Amino acid sequence: MARSLTLGTAQLGIDGYGIANRVGHLNDDSVFELLDCAIRNDVRAIDCARAYGEAEARVGRNLERLSLGDVCLITKLSPLASLPEEASDQAVIDAVDASVYRSCYELGLRTLPVLMLHRWQHYQSHQGRIWQRLVELQQKGVIRELGASVYRPEEAAAALAEPLVRHVQVPVNLLDKRWFELDIPGMANSRTDCTIYARSIYLQGLLVNAADCWPQISGVNSAEICALLDTLVADFSRESRADLCMAYILGQNWIDSIVVGVETKEQLEQNFQMARYQPLTLEQQQQLAARIPHLPVELLDPSQWRKN
């Protein structure tokens, strides 16, 4: 089962990140309080990305004031949106190096403990030259371990098949059956050398908010789903929808850590409190899954919400 929490930092670097965001820009004191609270509560890792705006810089500015101990710093390669597929070898090297060394600069590190692909397609795109360059940087000591942040089960399966991938982030929550249909748990458990992180366990805040906050998607009755979630909270004797979501993922034996993104210290402390509660048993997980209807990927994948 998931043994720890990882602090996500998108909210630290991007104002108004997430459909349920109510706080907006966090000042520097608030950022320090969040990081300090996370470390004092034995957070496993701090999860950054080049695409998270000022997140790396804000974490980096606070590192000297914090006692990291065994906390792992994770960051992700730039999405490289402006790098064309037909780019030259040198252009690929330059783009990858610019992202990696900028992360080193912002975080104040000579070696990045973990560098993940933010887009799994970069493993094969550009004739594999992006991944090849990351491996070269790992061999030079600029990167300690490589990983991947994925969006679909097929991507997770491919990432887990790559021996150099030692960290994989998957967006999984109690509504999403896709990961189990492809037996990602079995694949993950076979990779004892790989750390699996669950992110978006609240579906970017959707699962803990009212139906009128949900995106309008054909075939999805948000009011019915919210009512079902409230019924499940009562039936499984949980404190809240958030507690139900957390307990479900905590009980998954293939998840090592849960990424939580928060806007306030109070929210972070609530997550740590819920993480101390008893997780759902395997039998309870199966009972819950049997009551969840199959839902369209347009709901399960937040990147598709804006298209609806």
C-alpha positions in Angstrom: 0.0 0.0 0.0 1.0 3.6 -0.4 3.4 4.4 2.5 3.9 8.1 2.2 2.8 11.4 0.6 4.7 13.4 -2.0 4.1 17.2 -2.1 3.1 18.4 -5.5 4.1 21.9 -6.4 2.0 23.0 -9.3 0.0 25.2 -7.0 3.2 26.9 -5.8 4.2 27.9 -9.3 1.0 28.4 -11.3 -1.6 30.8 -10.0 -5.1 29.3 -9.9 -3.9 25.8 -10.8 -6.7 23.2 -10.7 -10.5 23.5 -11.2 -11.1 23.8 -7.5 -8.4 26.4 -6.7 -9.7 29.1 -4.4 -6.5 30.8 -3.1 -4.6 31.9 -6.2 -1.0 33.2 -5.8 0.8 32.0 -2.7 3.3 34.4 -1.1 6.8 33.3 -0.2 6.0 32.9 3.5 3.1 30.5 2.6 5.4 28.5 0.3 7.9 28.1 3.1 5.2 27.1 5.5 4.0 24.4 3.1 7.4 23.0 2.5 8.3 23.0 6.1 5.1 21.4 7.1 5.6 18.7 4.5 9.1 17.8 5.6 8.1 17.8 9.3 5.4 15.3 8.5 7.8 12.9 6.8 6.8 13.7 3.2 8.6 11.3 0.8 9.3 13.6 -2.0 8.7 17.1 -3.5 7.5 17.0 -7.0 8.4 19.9 -9.4 8.4 20.4 -13.1 9.8 23.0 -15.6 6.2 23.4 -16.7 5.0 24.4 -13.2 5.8 28.1 -13.6 7.9 29.4 -10.7 7.7 26.1 -8.7 11.3 25.1 -9.1 12.6 28.5 -8.3 10.3 28.9 -5.2 11.4 25.4 -3.9 15.0 26.2 -4.6 15.0 29.5 -2.8 13.8 27.7 0.4 16.1 24.7 0.3 18.8 26.4 2.5 16.2 27.1 5.2 14.9 23.5 5.2 16.3 20.2 6.5 15.5 17.9 3.6 17.0 14.7 5.1 15.9 11.8 3.0 13.3 13.8 1.1 13.7 13.3 -2.7 13.5 16.2 -5.1 11.7 15.3 -8.3 11.4 17.5 -11.4 10.3 17.0 -15.0 11.6 17.8 -18.4 10.1 20.7 -20.2 7.2 19.7 -22.5 9.4 21.0 -25.4 6.4 22.4 -27.2 8.5 24.5 -29.6 10.8 21.6 -30.6 9.7 20.3 -34.0 9.9 16.6 -34.7 12.3 17.2 -37.6 14.7 19.1 -35.3 18.4 18.4 -35.8 20.4 16.3 -33.3 22.1 19.4 -32.0 18.8 21.2 -31.6 17.4 18.3 -29.5 20.5 18.2 -27.4 20.3 22.0 -26.8 16.6 21.9 -25.9 17.0 19.0 -23.5 20.1 20.5 -21.9 18.4 23.9 -21.5 15.6 22.3 -19.6 17.8 20.1 -17.4 20.4 22.7 -16.5 17.7 25.3 -15.9 16.2 22.9 -13.4 19.6 22.5 -11.8 20.0 26.3 -11.6 16.5 26.9 -10.1 16.8 24.2 -7.5 20.4 25.0 -6.7 21.6 21.5 -7.4 24.5 20.0 -9.4 22.7 16.7 -9.7 19.0 16.2 -10.1 17.9 13.3 -7.9 15.0 12.4 -10.2 14.3 13.7 -13.7 11.0 12.5 -15.3 9.7 12.9 -18.8 6.6 15.1 -18.5 5.4 13.7 -21.8 5.9 10.0 -22.4 5.9 10.5 -26.2 9.3 12.0 -25.7 10.6 8.5 -25.1 10.3 7.7 -28.8 9.7 11.1 -30.5 12.6 12.8 -32.4 13.9 9.3 -33.2 14.5 8.6 -29.5 17.1 11.4 -29.3 15.4 13.2 -26.3 15.6 10.0 -24.2 19.1 9.3 -25.5 20.3 12.7 -24.3 18.7 12.2 -20.8 20.6 8.9 -20.5 23.8 10.6 -21.5 23.2 13.3 -18.9 22.6 10.5 -16.3 25.9 8.9 -17.3 27.6 12.3 -16.8 26.1 12.6 -13.3 23.8 15.5 -14.0 20.8 13.2 -13.4 20.8 10.5 -10.7 17.6 8.5 -11.7 15.1 8.8 -14.6 11.4 8.5 -14.6 8.2 9.3 -16.4 4.9 11.0 -15.7 2.2 9.3 -17.7 -1.4 10.0 -18.6 -2.7 6.7 -20.0 -2.4 3.0 -18.9 -0.7 2.2 -22.2 2.0 4.8 -21.4 2.5 3.3 -17.9 2.9 -0.2 -19.4 5.6 1.1 -21.8 7.4 3.1 -19.1 7.5 0.1 -16.8 9.0 -2.0 -19.6 12.0 0.4 -19.7 14.7 -0.7 -17.2 16.1 2.8 -16.8 12.8 4.1 -15.6 12.9 4.0 -11.8 10.0 6.4 -11.0 6.5 6.5 -12.6 3.7 8.9 -11.8 0.2 7.8 -12.7 -3.1 9.7 -12.5 -5.4 7.3 -10.6 -8.5 7.8 -8.6 -11.5 5.7 -7.4 -13.5 6.5 -10.6 -10.9 5.3 -13.0 -11.0 1.6 -13.9 -8.6 1.8 -16.9 -5.4 1.0 -14.9 -6.8 -2.3 -13.6 -8.2 -3.4 -17.0 -4.6 -3.3 -18.3 -3.2 -4.8 -15.1 -0.9 -1.9 -14.4 -0.9 -3.0 -10.7 0.6 -6.3 -11.7 3.2 -4.7 -13.9 4.1 -2.2 -11.2 4.5 -4.9 -8.5 6.9 -6.8 -10.8 9.2 -3.8 -10.8 10.4 -3.8 -7.3 13.2 -1.3 -8.3 10.6 1.3 -9.4 8.7 3.8 -7.3 5.1 4.3 -8.3 3.4 7.6 -7.4 -0.3 8.2 -7.6 -1.3 11.8 -8.6 -4.6 13.5 -9.1 -6.4 11.2 -6.6 -9.1 13.8 -6.2 -9.2 14.3 -10.0 -7.8 17.8 -9.7 -10.3 18.6 -6.9 -13.4 17.4 -8.8 -14.2 14.5 -6.5 -14.4 16.7 -3.4 -16.5 19.5 -5.0 -20.1 20.1 -5.9 -21.6 18.9 -9.1 -21.8 22.4 -10.5 -18.0 22.6 -10.5 -17.7 19.6 -12.8 -17.1 20.0 -16.6 -20.1 19.4 -18.8 -19.4 16.1 -20.6 -21.9 14.2 -22.7 -23.2 11.1 -21.0 -21.9 12.2 -17.5 -24.4 13.1 -14.9 -22.3 14.9 -12.3 -25.1 15.2 -9.8 -25.6 11.4 -9.8 -21.9 10.7 -9.4 -21.6 13.1 -6.5 -24.6 11.5 -4.9 -23.0 8.1 -5.3 -19.8 9.3 -3.8 -21.7 10.6 -0.8 -23.5 7.3 -0.4 -20.1 5.5 -0.5 -18.7 7.8 2.2 -21.5 6.7 4.5 -21.5 3.0 3.5 -17.8 2.7 4.2 -17.9 4.8 7.3 -15.5 7.5 6.0 -15.3 11.1 7.2 -15.6 12.7 3.8 -15.2 12.3 0.0 -11.6 13.3 0.4 -11.1 10.6 3.1 -12.7 8.0 0.8 -10.5 8.9 -2.1 -7.4 8.8 0.0 -8.3 5.5 1.7 -9.0 3.9 -1.6 -5.5 4.8 -3.0 -3.8 4.1 0.3 -5.0 0.5 0.1 -3.6 -0.1 -3.4 -0.6 -2.5 -3.0 1.1 -1.2 -6.1 1.3 2.5 -5.1 4.3 3.7 -3.1 3.4 7.3 -2.6 0.5 9.7 -3.2 1.2 13.1 -4.7 -0.9 15.8 -3.0 -1.2 19.3 -4.3 -2.5 21.9 -1.9 -3.1 25.6 -1.6 -2.8 26.0 2.2 -0.9 24.6 5.2 -4.3 23.6 6.6 -5.2 21.5 3.5 -1.8 19.8 3.7 -2.3 18.9 7.4 -5.7 17.5 6.5 -4.1 15.2 3.9 -1.5 14.0 6.4 -4.3 13.3 8.9 -6.3 11.3 6.4 -3.1 9.4 5.4 -2.9 8.1 9.0 -6.4 6.6 8.9 -7.0 3.0 8.1 -7.1 2.4 4.3 -9.8 0.5 2.6 -9.2 -3.3 2.7 -8.9 -5.3 -0.6 -12.5 -6.5 -0.1 -13.7 -2.9 0.4 -11.8 -1.8 -2.7 -13.5 -4.4 -4.7 -16.9 -3.6 -3.3 -16.4 0.1 -4.1 -15.1 -0.6 -7.7 -18.2 -2.8 -8.4 -20.5 0.2 -7.6 -18.6 2.7 -9.8 -20.0 2.9 -13.4 -17.7 2.9 -16.4 -17.0 6.6 -17.2 -15.7 8.2 -20.4 -12.1 9.1 -20.7 -13.3 12.7 -21.4 -14.1 12.9 -17.7 -11.1 10.8 -16.4 -8.5 12.8 -18.3 -8.4 16.5 -17.2 -6.5 17.5 -20.4 -9.7 16.8 -22.3 -12.0 18.9 -20.2 -11.3 22.1 -22.1 -12.4 20.4 -25.3 -15.9 19.9 -24.0 
